[in-house]
Amino acid sequence: MNRSTKHDLLQSRFPLFAGLALFICFGLFPLFLIDAAVNRILQIQHGKNLNKTRQKLESALDLLDSCSNNRHFAHLLLNHAFSAALASDNPSAKLQFQLNALKKRHPGVFLFAVWDDKGRIIQQITDETSFTYMLREVYKLLQDLAENCRRYYPGAPEKITGFERRLKIVRHYIGRVVSLNWIQRPLQSGRRASAIVAEPEGSKSHLWYSVDSQITMLAFIHSDFFVGQSGLEFAIKRLQEVNPELKAGYCRYPIEPATIFQHDCQANPVDIALAISRFENLHPGSLLHYANRVFSYRYISPAIRAFCHVAENTTSSIQHRKREIAGAAVKWLIILAFLCWVAAKKYQLDHISARLKLSALFLYAGGIPVLIIFIIGADYLQQKRNELIYAEQSHGLEKLRQIDEGFAYFLNRLSAEILVKLHRHINSNLPLTQQKTQIASMRKLFAKDYQPGSIMLFDTEGRNQISSEGNMPFPDASAISQVSKEVLEFLNASETYSFSLSQIAKPIAIDIGYRAQVINSFSLGDHETYAFFGRVGKTQDYAASGMFYLFWRQEHLQRKYLELVMHDNPGFTAYFPETDRFLSGNAKPAGQLSQLLYKAASMLVVRETEIINHSNVIFAAAMRGNNMHKSCLAVSVPITVIDDRMRVMYYGFAIVSGLFLFFCSGGIIMMRHRLLLPLQQFKEAIEAIGQRNFRYRPTIVGDNEFGKLSKALNHTLENLSELEVARIVQENLLPGREYQQNRLCLLASLSQMSHIGGDYYDFFAVNKDVSGVFIGDVSGHGISSALFMAMARSAMIFENFNEPEQGHLMQTLNNVIYQMRKSGAKEYMSGLSLFINSNTGQFSLFNAGHCPPAIIRHTSGKVELQMCKGLYFGFKEKYEAKALTGKLETGDFLVLYTDSWVESVSKSGLTFGFARFEQSLLNCCDSNLEIFANQMFATISRWESERNDDMTLLLIRFGEKNGN
């Protein structure tokens, strides 16, 4: 059993396993790879969408958080109105419009007093104009407070001349409980700005003001405004007006559905309460998927929790997107299948060509690796992108740490400079009282170069030798005077073992006496400062003449250092939480970057892979300072930096993929040359055979299977060419289809199984009254059958030279066939000879093993088989048979046929048989012989499953006299 037979047997014996293997190889495996590729793409896209959703929800929560403080919310409302007025061409008119809108929105809440640039009351806007003197004093005080805040941010109102006295004068107007520490809060930046408490309750319970060169505004706010969560509710409404898809709200603690506030939202309060409870129970992550929504949460205060949520379909899940893609793919596949079906019907394509199958196989062989490369490449490139972003963030954080550590070096360098300049200006051999000019010059120099908050120089008597003008009120000068006196006594004492120092003076004495004179942190009371302690005089001779101090606010000195650093690093940003101020090498950071710095104030390190800052897409990292503990530092990098690097990787990946596709294409082209081109030639050869063009020859050479098949096909074409010649010969051997003599009409019909069949018939005029008809059937097909027929035809032609005698004709045919079989031929031939008088209907039959003819009697409507015995031609040397005679009447039919009619087999295995043949003759009988023949062939076509032999049918009708 050869290999192909084994394969066919295996496939036929195990069709389920064979089909399953094909399905797994060509269906399931590609679908698995496509699913993996689509899944990876959707994961990347889903991650980006979730990140955008998280940022959107966090921005909304930041707004809710900032508005949750009603005093800050009041500042936002009033500052917006004031800023809008300043931005217009007519500030007073615009401010009047803005303030009227506020009064309309919040009736009975606000009272205003507004001054122009000359300090005059603007009557149309001011609600109380009767206290002219008081209003003028309030205006002057507000102007001084604004100037003081600009100069000594966040403010030092005690440095305003006569501030306490002036405040007492206006207290009964602006508020009895206005705090000195809070009075400049309306002038602060960012989140620190707020309205301040002025009275316990009533229409003037809170105070807010703003000062500009064009206009000055004072606002009183009723205590009712601060009852409840008006700021939160306003922010919730504004959020949903701007973005209707985003829903926001808040609830009170303990969390109950009844305490949940929403605006224009149909979300179930129970679902919201359950979602917030999960966050309260330390749900990991900043997002929660619950009840077909995505929630985010913010702890506002012990009593308030804020939340935001969006519909889950705004961030479609991976499975949902896969179902959408699968549905679209199925739709397009159905459309494609329909188009293919229409094309197949239109162009009558009943099978798929081998070339198309091989092409699909080549695409499959090349497409599978491409899919694998795509999956691996997508994972690698996304991972590489994340690694590059993380590496850049880590590199930026390392720079920030270096900047933070560099602050200590900055302080040391600054200390060294100060120490050198101090000893350069102060003569250690002269008392401080004799160096007034040098001290004044030194003060001016230090104030310019180092911008300290306070400069002090105390002598041994505790007297400050430097003017205190412009000094910040920290620390207390009297306390420092006493400390300086004690420290100088300690330093000038030769024996210090039993020397007693106060708790404040002791660390200063140790630092100055036994350590390097550097800038260190120094706290006294509520003041956190950086301080430089230095001594002057002959310290080595125990004759120190003075103590020198420089004090800076800690944030101020850190800011000064960062200004120097950021001059060369525009991508860095600093944030100072205590004053809510930013310092940036570029523009002030926008929302998402500022939110990152807000997070860094409460966390050590935070990172963001993609945020928007002033319409620029960046990634950033931020950290809380260690040495610079008053600041948070951030580094931001444009995402284009990563995009440029990734573009190089994309190009590299594209080149690798291109090379792979190139080699795959080369392989496909080679396989096309090896497989498709030979198949094309074989197809052309088959088409040539169908067109009977046997001169076509395939040009495939080689020792492979195609070469051998080409040789075999060429040999077959040569044989077919010879068969074509034989066919032409055979066609020329047969007479025409129709014959007529006197009352006799004949029609011959032949259906061959192959181009060269084994059936033979002939008819001729014996004389003017008698016609001869012969029908024969040679066993087999092809050239040998054609040779038998040619020999029989030759014998017939030879006999027809003279008036043939029927018995002699049969003997001649027998002699020819006998000699051929004697020479080794395996074929045999049956035959039947009919001589009939075309006028009288008299006939005689000689049969040589052929099927008995059938007569259809016109009068009785029955079929009569004419049984006439005889052996095949060539069976014996001498033909021995007796003639059967009979007569046809007018309207009778005589039918001659070959055995394939009665031996035809149906699909169920039944033979047609003589009975069905006789009945078919009766059913199909027609005076028109062409119709008669067509109906007979149609009947046998409906019966048989396949045709295995030639079919010949000779129909003879005996009718009225028709003439020659």
VEXPA-797997 format. One record per residue (C-alpha): x, y, z; residue in three letters. Coordinates in steps of 0.1 Angstrom, whole numbers, plus 2048, in hexadecimal, padded with zeros to 3 digits. Example, Ala and Ser with C-alpha at 12.3 -4.5 7.8 and 13.67 -1.06 7.14 Angstrom:
% residues 2
87B7D384EAla;8897F5847Ser;
% end
This chain:
% residues 964
800800800Met;8108217F5Asn;81284180BArg;7F58537FBSer;7DE8357FFThr;7E8833824Lys;7E0858827His;7BE855816Asp;7B683782BLeu;7C084984BLeu;7AB867842Gln;78D852838Ser;79083C857Arg;795859870Phe;783877860Pro;77B887882Leu;7A088788CPhe;7AB89386AAla;7918AF86AGly;79A8B888ELeu;7BF8BA885Ala;7B88D1868Leu;7A28E787DPhe;7BC8EA898Ile;7D88F187FCys;7C6909868Phe;7AA91687DGly;7B09158A3Leu;7D591D8A3Phe;7D393C88DPro;7B49478A1Leu;7C89438C1Phe;7E59598B3Leu;7CD9738A6Ile;7BB9738C8Asp;7DD9778DAAla;7E69948C3Ala;7C59A68C6Val;7C59A08ECAsn;7E89B08EFArg;7DD9CE8DBIle;7BE9D28EFLeu;7D19CE910Gln;7E89EB906Ile;7CAA008FBGln;7B69F791AHis;7D3A01931Gly;7D6A23920Lys;7B0A28922Asn;7B0A1F947Leu;7CDA3694EAsn;7BAA5393CLys;79BA4A950Thr;7AFA4A971Arg;7BEA6C969Gln;79CA7A960Lys;78CA6D980Leu;7AAA79995Glu;7A8A9C986Ser;783A9D98EAla;78AA929B2Leu;7A6AAC9B5Asp;78CAC69ACLeu;774AB89C5Leu;78FAB89DFAsp;799ADC9D9Ser;775AE79DBCys;76DAD39FASer;77AAEFA10Asn;75FB09A0EAsn;777B26A17Arg;78EB1C9FAHis;76FB189E4Phe;765B3C9EDAla;787B479E3His;784B359C1Leu;762B469BALeu;76EB699C4Leu;790B669B4Asn;780B5A993His;76AB79993Ala;787B9099BPhe;79EB81981Ser;783B83966Ala;77FBA896EAla;7A4BAF96BLeu;7A6B9D94AAla;78BBB393BSer;78EBD592BAsp;777BE5945Asn;780BD4966Pro;766BE797CSer;749BDF964Ala;754BBB961Lys;758BB7986Leu;736BC598CGln;727BAC974Phe;73AB8F985Gln;730B999A8Leu;70CB9E99FAsn;70CB7B990Ala;71BB6E9B1Leu;700B809C5Lys;6E5B719AFLys;6F3B4E9B2Arg;6F8B519D8His;6DEB6B9E4Pro;6E6B7BA06Gly;709B6CA08Val;721B879FCPhe;728BABA04Leu;742BBE9F0Phe;758BDD9F3Ala;76CBE79D4Val;786C029CFTrp;795C109AFAsp;7BAC169A9Asp;7B8C379BCLys;7A9C279DBGly;787C359D4Arg;768C219DBIle;755C159BCIle;732C1D9C7Gln;720C069AEGln;731BE79BBIle;736BEF9E0Thr;71ABE39F7Asp;724BF9A15Glu;730C1DA0EThr;727C2FA2ESer;748C28A40Phe;75EC3EA2AThr;77BC42A42Tyr;77AC1EA4CMet;779C12A27Leu;797C29A20Arg;7ABC19A3DGlu;7A1BF6A32Val;7ADBFDA0ETyr;7CFC09A1BLys;7D3BEBA31Leu;7CABD3A15Leu;7E3BE49FEGln;7FEBE1A19Asp;7F5BBCA1FLeu;7F8BB59FAAla;81ABC69F7Glu;826BB4A16Asn;81BB92A08Cys;82DB999E7Arg;84DBA39F9Arg;84DB89A15Tyr;837B6DA06Tyr;823B5DA16Pro;823B7CA2AGly;82FB8EA4AAla;814BA6A54Pro;827BAFA74Glu;841BC1A5FLys;826BDAA54Ile;82BBFAA67Thr;811BFEA82Gly;7FFBDFA76Phe;7F0BD6A98Glu;7E3BF9A9DArg;7D4BFCA7AArg;7C4BDAA7DLeu;7B3BE4A9ELys;7A5C02A8CIle;793BEEA71Val;78BBCFA85Arg;767BD8A8CHis;762BDBA66Tyr;776BBEA58Ile;770BA6A75Gly;778BA1A99Arg;788B7FA97Val;79FB85A79Val;7BFB73A81Ser;7E2B82A7BLeu;7EEB60A6EAsn;7D1B5DA55Trp;7CBB80A49Ile;7E0B7CA29Gln;7D0B5AA20Arg;7BBB69A03Pro;7DCB749F3Leu;7ECB529F4Gln;7F1B3C9D5Ser;7E1B1C9CCGly;7D0B079E6Arg;7DBB1DA03Arg;7C5B3A9F9Ala;7A4B3CA0BSer;78BB53A1BAla;793B5BA40Ile;77DB5BA5FVal;773B7EA69Ala;755B79A80Glu;746B5AA91Pro;727B5CA7CGlu;711B74A68Gly;714B86A47Ser;739B8EA4DLys;744B6DA5BSer;760B6AA41His;776B83A2FLeu;787B81A0DTrp;79AB9C9F9Tyr;7B0BA09DBSer;7C6BBE9D1Val;7D2BC99AEAsp;7DFBEA9A1Ser;7BEBF098EGln;7A5BE59A8Ile;7A2BD89CCThr;786BC39D9Met;77ABB99FBLeu;75FB9EA00Ala;74BB93A1FPhe;73BB71A1FIle;71DB66A33His;722B48A4BSer;705B36A39Asp;71CB31A1BPhe;733B1AA30Phe;717B03A3CVal;717AE2A2AGly;72BAD9A0BGln;724AF59F3Ser;746AF39E3Gly;744ACE9DDLeu;721AD09CFGlu;72CAED9B8Phe;74AAD99ABAla;734ABA9A5Ile;71BACD990Lys;737ADF97DArg;748ABD975Leu;729AAE967Gln;721ACD953Glu;744ACC943Val;745AA693FAsn;722A95940Pro;731A7293EGlu;744A7795FLeu;72EA7597ELys;73AA829A0Ala;72DA859C3Gly;735A829E8Tyr;728A70A06Cys;72BA74A2CArg;73BA5BA44Tyr;72EA42A4EPro;726A39A2BIle;701A35A25Glu;6EDA37A04Pro;6D8A53A14Ala;6F7A69A19Thr;702A689F5Ile;700A889E1Phe;6FEA869BBGln;6F4A9F9A0His;6DFA94983Asp;6EAA70986Cys;6D6A51985Gln;6F0A3A995Ala;6E3A249B1Asn;6EEA339D2Pro;6F1A0F9E0Val;70BA079C5Asp;71EA279CDIle;71DA209F2Ala;72B9FC9ECLeu;746A099D5Ala;751A249EEIle;751A09A09Ser;7699F49F5Arg;781A129F3Phe;77DA17A18Glu;7879F2A1DAsn;7A99F9A0CLeu;7A09EF9E8His;7C19ED9D5Pro;7C5A069B9Gly;7B5A279B1Ser;799A1999BLeu;77DA019A3Leu;7679EF98AHis;7459EA999Tyr;7219E998CAla;72B9F1968Asn;73DA10973Arg;761A1B97BVal;764A2C99DPhe;77FA419ADSer;77FA4F9D0Tyr;78FA6A9E5Arg;790A6EA0BTyr;786A93A11Ile;782A95A36Ser;779A7EA53Pro;754A85A4AAla;755A88A24Ile;75EA70A08Arg;75EA7B9E3Ala;759A649C6Phe;759A659A0Cys;74EA4B987His;749A45962Val;737A2A94FAla;74CA0B94AGlu;745A0B924Asn;75BA2B921Thr;778A14929Thr;76C9F5917Ser;7799D5925Ser;7909BF911Ile;7769A490DGln;75C9BD902His;7739CB8E7Arg;77C9A88DCLys;75799F8D8Arg;7539BF8C3Glu;7719B78ADIle;7669928AAAla;74399E89FGly;7519B6885Ala;76999A879Ala;74C981875Val;73899B863Lys;7539A284ATrp;75A97D846Leu;73697783EIle;737993824Ile;757984815Leu;749961815Ala;72996E803Phe;73F9807E9Leu;7539617E4Cys;73394D7DFTrp;7259667C6Val;7479657B3Ala;74693F7B4Ala;72393F7A5Lys;72A95A78CLys;74A94A77FTyr;73E926785Gln;75A91D79DLeu;7518FB7ABAsp;7728F47BCHis;7909057CBIle;7AF9027B6Ser;7CF8F37C4Ala;7E29137BCArg;7CA9277D2Leu;7CD90D7EELys;7F290E7EDLeu;7F29347ECSer;7DC93480BAla;7F491B81BLeu;812931813Phe;80094F822Leu;7F893A841Tyr;81D92F843Ala;828953841Gly;80C962855Gly;81094D874Ile;83495887BPro;82A97C873Val;80E97A88DLeu;82796B8A6Ile;84098789FIle;8259A18A3Phe;81A9938C5Ile;83D9918D2Ile;8469B28C2Gly;8289C48D1Ala;8309B78F4Asp;8559BF8F0Tyr;84F9E28E3Leu;8359EA8FEGln;84B9DC919Gln;8699EF90ALys;854A0F90AArg;84BA0B92EAsn;870A03937Glu;87CA22925Leu;862A38937Ile;86BA28958Tyr;890A2C951Ala;88CA51948Glu;877A56967Gln;891A4597DSer;8ACA5A96CHis;898A79973Gly;893A6F997Leu;8B8A6999BGlu;8BEA8C98FLys;8A4A999A8Leu;8B6A869C4Arg;8D7A959B8Gln;8C7AB79B9Ile;8B9AB09DCAsp;8DBAA49E8Glu;8EBAC29D7Gly;8D8AD99EEPhe;8F0ACFA0BAla;90EAD79F5Tyr;8FCAF89EDPhe;8F9B00A12Leu;91DAF8A19Asn;929B0D9FCArg;913B29A07Leu;920B27A2ASer;944B28A1EAla;93DB47A09Glu;92BB58A26Ile;947B50A3ELeu;962B5EA26Val;94EB7EA21Lys;947B81A46Leu;96CB81A4FHis;974B98A32Arg;95DBB3A3FHis;961BAFA65Ile;983BB9A74Asn;989BA0A90Ser;9A1BB9AA2Asn;986BD5AA5Leu;967BD5ABAPro;947BD3AA7Leu;93CBF6AB2Thr;959C04A9EGln;950BF3A7EGln;92EC02A76Lys;936C0AA52Thr;944BE8A4BGln;926BD7A5BIle;90EBECA47Ala;920BE4A27Ser;920BBFA30Met;8FBBBFA37Arg;8F4BCFA16Lys;90ABB5A04Leu;8FAB97A16Phe;8D7BA4A11Ala;8DEBA69ECLys;8F1B869E6Asp;8DFB6E9FETyr;8BDB7EA04Gln;8BAB72A28Pro;89AB77A3CGly;8AEB86A59Ser;8D2B92A5FIle;8DFB96A83Met;901B9EA92Leu;902B9EAB8Phe;91FBAAACEAsp;92AB9DAEFThr;910BB3B00Glu;8F4BA4AECGly;8EFBC3AD6Arg;8E6BBFAB1Asn;8FFBD3A9DGln;8ECBCFA7CIle;8CCBE2A74Ser;8ADBCDA77Ser;89BBDFA5AGlu;88CBC6A42Gly;893BA9A59Asn;878B8EA5CMet;86BB8AA7FPro;87BB68A83Phe;88AB5EA9APro;883B76AB7Asp;8A0B8FAB8Ala;89FB92ADESer;8A2B6CAE2Ala;8C0B6BAC9Ile;8D0B88ADCSer;8D0B75AFDGln;8DCB55AEBVal;8F8B68ADASer;904B77AFBLys;905B54B0BGlu;917B44AEEVal;932B60AEDLeu;938B5CB12Glu;93CB36B0DPhe;953B3BAEFLeu;969B54B01Asn;96CB3FB21Ala;98CB2BB24Ser;97BB12B3BGlu;959B06B2FThr;956AE6B43Tyr;93FAF5B5DSer;930B10B46Phe;90AB0FB45Ser;8F7B17B25Leu;8D1B1AB1DSer;8C0AFFB08Gln;8C0B16AEAIle;8E3B23AEEAla;8F3B01AF4Lys;8EFAF2AD0Pro;8FAB13AC1Ile;919B15AD6Ala;923AF1ACEIle;91DAF7AA8Asp;931B17AA7Ile;94CB0CAC0Gly;953AE9AB5Tyr;944AE4A92Arg;947AF4A70Ala;933B14A6BGln;919B09A52Val;8F5B10A4AIle;8DEAF8A5EAsn;8B9AF5A66Ser;8AFB0AA83Phe;88DB0AA94Ser;881B22AAELeu;85CB21AB7Gly;847B1FA97Asp;863B2AA81His;876B11A6CGlu;895B21A5DThr;8B7B1BA4FTyr;8D1B2EA64Ala;8F5B37A61Phe;907B3CA82Phe;929B4DA80Gly;941B5DA99Arg;958B7BA95Val;976B87AA8Gly;995B75AB5Lys;985B54ABCThr;9A6B42ABFGln;9AFB59ADCAsp;98DB55AEDTyr;985B78AE3Ala;966B74ACCAla;956B96AC6Ser;935B8DAB7Gly;91CB74AAAMet;90FB76A86Phe;8EEB67A7ATyr;8DDB63A59Leu;8BAB54A59Phe;8A5B48A3BTrp;883B39A38Arg;88AB14A2FGln;874B16A10Glu;884B37A05His;8A7B28A05Leu;89CB089F4Gln;88AB1D9DAArg;8A9B329D4Lys;8BEB129CFTyr;8A4B039B8Leu;8A3B239A3Glu;8C8B1F99CLeu;8C4AFA994Val;8A5AFD97DMet;8B6B18969His;8C9AFC958Asp;8ADAE195BAsn;88DAEE94APro;87CACC94EGly;87CACE974Phe;860ADB98AThr;85EAE29AFAla;840AE59C6Tyr;83FAF39E9Phe;822AE49FCPro;822AFDA19Glu;81DB1BA02Thr;80DB089E5Asp;825B189CCArg;836B0A9AEPhe;858B1099FLeu;85EB0497BSer;879B09961Gly;85CB0D948Asn;838B1894DAla;825B1096DLys;81BAEC96CPro;7F7AE4961Ala;7DEACE971Gly;7EBAAB96FGln;80FAB4976Leu;805AC9994Ser;7F0AAC9A0Gln;80FA9699ELeu;822AAE9B4Leu;805AB09CDTyr;807A8A9D0Lys;82DA8C9D5Ala;826AA29F3Ala;817A84A05Ser;82AA689F4Met;84FA619F0Leu;850A5B9CAVal;834A5C9B0Val;836A5598AArg;81FA5B96DGlu;824A4B94BThr;80EA64937Glu;800A85942Ile;7F7AA6930Ile;808AC6939Asn;7FEAE5925His;7F2ACF908Ser;814ABD908Asn;814A9790FVal;82FA8F929Ile;839A75942Phe;845A80964Ala;852A75986Ala;852A889A7Ala;860A849C9Met;85FA959EBArg;880AA69F4Gly;896A97A0FAsn;8AFAB3A15Asn;896ACCA06Met;879ABFA1BHis;864ADEA14Lys;862AD69EFSer;857ABC9D6Cys;86AAB79B6Leu;85EAAA995Ala;86FAA2974Val;85AAA1954Ser;865A94932Val;852A98911Pro;844A77905Ile;854A7F8E4Thr;875A758F2Val;868A528F7Ile;855A538D6Asp;876A5B8C4Asp;888A3E8D4Arg;86AA278CEMet;869A338AAArg;88CA258A5Val;881A048B4Met;862A0489ETyr;878A09880Tyr;88F9ED88CGly;8729D6892Phe;8649E0870Ala;8859D8860Ile;8879B6871Val;8639AF867Ser;86A9BA844Gly;8889A3842Leu;87398784FPhe;85898E836Leu;87299281BPhe;88096F822Phe;85D962825Cys;854972804Ser;8749637F5Gly;86A941802Gly;8469457F5Ile;8549507D3Ile;86B9327D3Met;84F91B7DDMet;83992C7C2Arg;8549237A9His;8569007B7Arg;8318FA7BCLeu;81A9147ADLeu;82A91778BLeu;82B8F1786Pro;8078F0791Leu;7FF90C778Gln;80F8F875CGln;7FC8D9767Phe;7DC8ED767Lys;7E38FA744Glu;7EB8D6739Ala;7C98CB746Ile;7B78E8735Glu;7CA8DF715Ala;7BE8BB718Ile;79A8C871DGly;79E8DE6FEGln;7AD8BF6EBArg;7CE8D26E7Asn;7E58B46EBPhe;8038C76DEArg;8088D96FFTyr;8268CE713Arg;8308D7737Pro;8538E5739Thr;85B8DA75DIle;87C8C8760Val;88D8B777DGly;88E897791Asp;8758A27ABAsn;8508987ACGlu;8458B4795Phe;8608AB77BGly;85588777BLys;831891779Leu;8398A875CSer;84A88B74ALys;82C875750Ala;814891745Leu;828896725Asn;82787171EHis;801871725Thr;7FD88F70DLeu;81087C6F2Glu;7F885E6F7Asn;7DB8766F7Leu;7E88856D7Ser;7E88626C8Glu;7C685C6D6Leu;7BA87C6C6Glu;7C586E6A5Val;7B384E6ACAla;7948626B6Arg;795874695Ile;798853683Val;77B844697Gln;765862690Glu;76D85E66BAsn;76483966DLeu;741840679Leu;72784B660Pro;70F868667Gly;6F3867680Arg;6D5865668Glu;6CC84E64CTyr;6AC84B636Gln;6A183361BGln;67E83060EAsn;66882A62CArg;685825643Leu;69384065ACys;6B183B671Leu;6C285068CLeu;6E284669EAla;6EC8546C0Ser;70E84D6D1Leu;7198576F4Ser;73E84F6FAGln;74E84A71CMet;77085570ESer;77B8676EFHis;7828456DFIle;76682D6E5Gly;75F8096DDGly;73C80C6CDAsp;73980B6A7Tyr;71C80E68FTyr;71781066AAsp;6FB812651Phe;6FB81062BPhe;6E480960DAla;6E87E5601Val;6D37EE5E3Asn;6B68065DBLys;69E7F25F0Asp;6B47E260CVal;6C87F4627Ser;6E37E563CGly;6E87EF661Val;7047E3677Phe;70B7E969CIle;7297DD6AFGly;7397E06D2Asp;75E7DB6D7Val;7697D36FBSer;77E7EE70AGly;7878116FFHis;7A38246EFGly;7BA81C6D2Ile;7B57F66D2Ser;78F7FB6CFSer;7958146B3Ala;7AA7FB6A1Leu;78F7E06A4Phe;7767F9697Met;78D80367AAla;7917DF670Met;76C7DA672Ala;7667F965DArg;77F7ED644Ser;76D7CC641Ala;74C7DF63CMet;75B7F5621Ile;76A7D7610Phe;7487C5610Glu;7367E3603Asn;74A7E55E3Phe;7327CB5D6Asn;70E7C55E1Glu;7157B5603Pro;70779460EGlu;6FD795633Gln;70B77363DGly;72B77A62BHis;72E79C63BLeu;72C78C65EMet;746772654Gln;75E78C648Thr;75B79F668Leu;76177F67CAsn;780777667Asn;78F79A66EVal;788798694Ile;794774696Tyr;7B577C686Gln;7BA79A69EMet;7B37856BCArg;7C976A6AFLys;7E57846ACSer;7E178B6D2Gly;7C67A56D5Ala;7B27A16F4Lys;7937B46E9Glu;7747A56DBTyr;7577B36C7Met;7327AC6C7Ser;71D7B76AAGly;6FB7B5698Leu;6F37B8673Ser;6D17C3666Leu;6C67C2642Phe;6A47D163DIle;68E7D861FAsn;6857FD621Ser;6657F860DAsn;6567D861CThr;6657D863EGly;6737B563BGln;6947B164EPhe;6AE797657Ser;6C5797676Leu;6E778767DPhe;6F278A6A2Asn;7167866AEAla;7127876D4Gly;7007A96D3His;6E17B56E6Cys;6C07AA6D5Pro;6AF7C66C1Pro;68E7D36CDAla;66F7D96B7Ile;6547F16C3Ile;6347E76B2Arg;61E8046A9His;5FE7EF6A9Thr;6037DE6CBSer;6187F86DCGly;62F7DD6E9Lys;6547D66E7Val;6617B56D7Glu;6857AA6DCLeu;6927986BEGln;6A677C6CDMet;6C17706B5Cys;6DE75B6C1Lys;70375D6B6Gly;72675E6C4Leu;73E77C6C6Tyr;7537846A8Phe;7747716A9Gly;7687586C2Phe;76B73D6A7Lys;77C73D686Glu;75B737674Lys;73D74C67CTyr;71F737681Glu;6FD747686Ala;6DA745678Lys;6C776366BAla;6A877067CLeu;68E77E665Thr;67179466BGly;65C7B265ELys;6557D566ALeu;6337E4665Glu;62B80865FThr;63281C67FGly;64880268EAsp;66A80A69EPhe;6897F469ELeu;6A37FC6B9Val;6C87F16B9Leu;6DD7F96D7Tyr;6FC7EF6EBThr;6FD7DC70CAsp;7057FB720Ser;6E0804720Trp;6D47E6733Val;6F47E3748Glu;6F2807756Ser;6F380877CVal;6E0820792Ser;6EE8307B2Lys;6DD8157C7Ser;6EF7F97B2Gly;6D17EE79DLeu;6D67E7778Thr;6BF7F675EPhe;6B67D574EGly;6A27CB730Phe;6807D1741Ala;6887F6749Arg;6987FA726Phe;6787ED715Glu;66280372BGln;678821723Ser;67581A6FELeu;64F81B702Leu;65083B717Asn;66884E701Cys;65C8426DFCys;65585F6C7Asp;6518626A2Ser;66D87C6A3Asn;68C8666A7Leu;6A18836B5Glu;6888886D2Ile;6868626D7Phe;6AC8606DAAla;6AE87E6F2Asn;694871709Gln;6A584F70BMet;6C685E714Phe;6B687572DAla;6A585773DThr;6C6843740Ile;6D886274ESer;6BF86576AArg;6C3841772Trp;6E983B771Glu;70184678DSer;71F848775Glu;72583D751Arg;73F82174CAsn;73A818728Asp;730827706Asp;70B8286FDMet;6FE8246D9Thr;6DA8266CFLeu;6CD8206ABLeu;6A98296A5Leu;69881C685Ile;67582767CArg;661816660Phe;64682D653Gly;63683A634Glu;64983A613Lys;660859613Asn;6758535F4Gly;69B8505F1Asn;
% end
